[in-house]
Amino acid sequence: MTDILPRPGRTIDTDQLLAWYETAKRDLPWRAPGVGPWQILVSEFMLQQTPVARVRPVWEDWVCRWPTPSATAAATPADVLRAWGRLGYPRRAKRLHECATVIARDHADVVPDDVETLEQLPGVGSYTARAVACFAYGKRVPVVDTNVRRVMARAMRGEADAASNGRDLAELARILPKDAMAPRFSVALMELGATVCTARSPRCGLCPLSACAWRAAGHPPSAMPVRRTQAYAGTDRQVRGRLLDVLRRNNSPVTHTELDVAWLTDTEQRDRALASLLADGLVEHTADGRYGLTGDEPLARRAEYSDEPLARRAEGSDEPLARRAEGSDEPLARRAEGSDEPLARRAEGSENA
């Protein structure tokens, strides 16, 4: 007799998933009733590479201070970088400021609601565009992050993990509810991956899904190569953070000597890190030879560099500061423009689920 029931593991039970979510969901401020599209977009920028616990207080302060795109656009880049604090990857703050400016200028201060238009905004890639369309506007669009990809791989295909591929969106679109519950289903799927079906320590005993191909197969190990997480200590990223800390603490530009004390271990690395901050447009070199966050000093007071690179090394150097030494562990352009897929995977539970 022909089996008319769905093959176990080839779909995800909507009722089971949503019933679990109603009782197990985390209380995250960007999920609260009344949170608007701009606030949700800000949370997506912040959560791209930073855990929820670190994002929450910064996000709450941010949306209170700058509740609209135009309010953010009116702030100086230096104010935005200071408000970003120690969330890391500060180019996100710069891109968020640029994004706010475009929304205020070109979209009447209203975040667009369609994926195609959202993807045209500075710093907004496919994932963020889909997340905003789904979570802010209730659109039935598939939203696939690392957590969703893992849950689908395990529950539907019996694989411990899966790399990003072209079938993810189509696979999720196939199982999304056809009604208004689609956004709820998407956020519940993310939550399951972030809190139960985690990468390193899945808690299968708490899983609400009665059918899981991976569990039925006896939890076979991943066939994917183990990814090594780069240490933070001693990297250019850490040095960049130290230099930015000095500049954030000062409301006016500082001397090169004041920056020098931020990293005494390796002067060449310190110069390289400063070069990357200048090249990224996060730091400016002033007319009197000091350094400050971009926007801290009017452009009119900056030197007219006609025959000298803006990002130059200390006097007497024969190498422009803007040129990075070969072998740097952090390229100047760390992420492709508009990309929201982090180079370093988010920590478990850090996605906007």
Long-range contacts (C-beta under 8 A, 24 or more apart in sequence): 8-211, 8-213, 8-216, 9-155, 9-156, 9-157, 9-158, 9-211, 9-212, 9-213, 9-214, 9-216, 10-156, 10-213, 11-156, 11-175, 11-211, 12-151, 12-152, 12-155, 12-156, 12-175, 12-189, 12-209, 13-209, 13-210, 13-211, 14-177, 14-181, 14-185, 16-208, 16-209, 16-210, 17-185, 17-188, 17-189, 17-192, 17-208, 17-209, 18-181, 18-184, 18-185, 18-188, 19-208, 20-188, 20-192, 20-208, 21-184, 21-187, 21-188, 21-191, 21-192, 24-191, 24-195, 24-196, 24-208, 25-187, 25-188, 25-191, 26-52, 26-191, 26-195, 26-353, 28-52, 28-56, 28-352, 29-56, 29-59, 29-60, 30-59, 30-352, 31-187, 36-111, 36-136, 37-110, 37-111, 37-113, 37-132, 37-136, 37-137, 38-63, 38-67, 38-68, 38-69, 38-103, 38-111, 39-63, 39-67, 40-131, 40-132, 40-135, 40-136, 41-99, 41-111, 41-124, 41-128, 41-132, 41-136, 42-96, 43-352, 44-128, 44-131, 44-132, 44-340, 44-352, 45-92, 45-95, 45-96, 45-99, 45-123, 45-128, 46-87, 46-92, 47-346, 47-350, 47-351, 47-352, 48-89, 48-92, 48-128, 48-340, 48-342, 48-346, 49-88, 49-89, 49-92, 49-342, 49-344, 49-346, 49-350, 50-87, 50-88, 50-89, 50-346, 50-350, 51-346, 51-347, 51-349, 51-350, 52-349, 52-350, 54-86, 54-87, 55-87, 55-350, 58-83, 58-84, 58-85, 58-87, 66-100, 68-104, 68-109, 69-99, 69-100, 69-101, 69-103, 69-104, 69-107, 69-109, 69-111, 70-100, 70-104, 70-109, 72-96, 72-97, 72-100, 72-104, 73-97, 73-100, 73-101, 73-103, 73-104, 73-105, 76-295, 76-296, 77-281, 77-293, 77-294, 77-295, 78-292, 78-293, 78-294, 78-295, 78-296, 79-295, 81-244, 81-248, 81-282, 81-293, 81-294, 82-248, 82-293, 85-248, 86-241, 86-245, 88-237, 88-241, 89-334, 89-335, 90-240, 90-244, 90-282, 91-280, 91-282, 91-334, 91-335, 92-123, 94-280, 94-281, 94-282, 94-294, 95-122, 95-123, 96-123, 98-122, 98-123, 99-123, 99-124, 111-136, 113-137, 113-139, 114-139, 115-139, 115-141, 119-338, 122-337, 122-338, 123-337, 123-338, 123-340, 124-338, 124-340, 125-338, 125-339, 125-340, 125-341, 126-340, 127-340, 127-341, 128-340, 131-352, 134-182, 134-183, 134-186, 135-183, 135-186, 135-187, 135-352, 138-180, 138-183, 139-183, 140-176, 140-178, 140-182, 140-183, 142-168, 142-169, 142-170, 142-172, 142-173, 142-176, 142-186, 143-172, 143-186, 143-190, 144-168, 144-169, 144-172, 145-190, 145-193, 145-351, 145-352, 145-353, 146-193, 146-199, 146-345, 146-346, 146-351, 147-189, 147-190, 147-192, 147-193, 147-194, 147-197, 147-351, 147-353, 148-172, 148-186, 148-189, 148-190, 148-193, 150-193, 150-197, 150-199, 151-189, 151-192, 151-193, 151-197, 152-189, 153-214, 154-197, 154-202, 154-212, 154-213, 154-214, 154-215, 155-197, 155-209, 155-211, 155-212, 155-213, 155-214, 156-213, 157-213, 157-214, 158-213, 158-214, 158-216, 158-217, 158-220, 159-214, 159-220, 159-222, 159-223, 160-214, 160-219, 160-220, 160-221, 160-222, 160-223, 160-224, 161-199, 161-222, 161-224, 162-224, 163-224, 164-341, 187-353, 190-351, 190-352, 190-353, 191-353, 193-351, 193-353, 194-348, 194-349, 194-350, 194-351, 194-353, 195-349, 195-353, 198-348, 198-349, 199-348, 200-348, 227-345, 229-344, 230-329, 230-344, 234-265, 235-329, 235-330, 236-269, 236-272, 236-273, 236-276, 236-328, 236-329, 236-330, 237-329, 237-330, 239-263, 239-266, 239-269, 239-270, 239-272, 239-273, 240-273, 240-276, 240-277, 240-330, 243-270, 243-273, 243-274, 243-277, 243-283, 244-277, 244-282, 244-283, 244-293, 247-283, 247-291, 247-292, 247-293, 247-296, 248-293, 250-292, 251-296, 252-292, 252-296, 252-297, 253-284, 253-286, 253-288, 253-290, 253-291, 253-292, 253-296, 253-297, 254-290, 254-291, 254-292, 255-289, 255-290, 255-291, 256-289, 256-290, 256-291, 256-314, 259-291, 268-325, 271-313, 271-314, 271-321, 272-324, 272-325, 272-328, 274-321, 275-311, 275-313, 275-320, 275-321, 275-322, 275-323, 275-324, 276-324, 276-328, 276-330, 276-332, 278-310, 278-311, 278-321, 278-322, 279-311, 279-322, 279-332, 280-332, 285-310, 285-311, 285-312
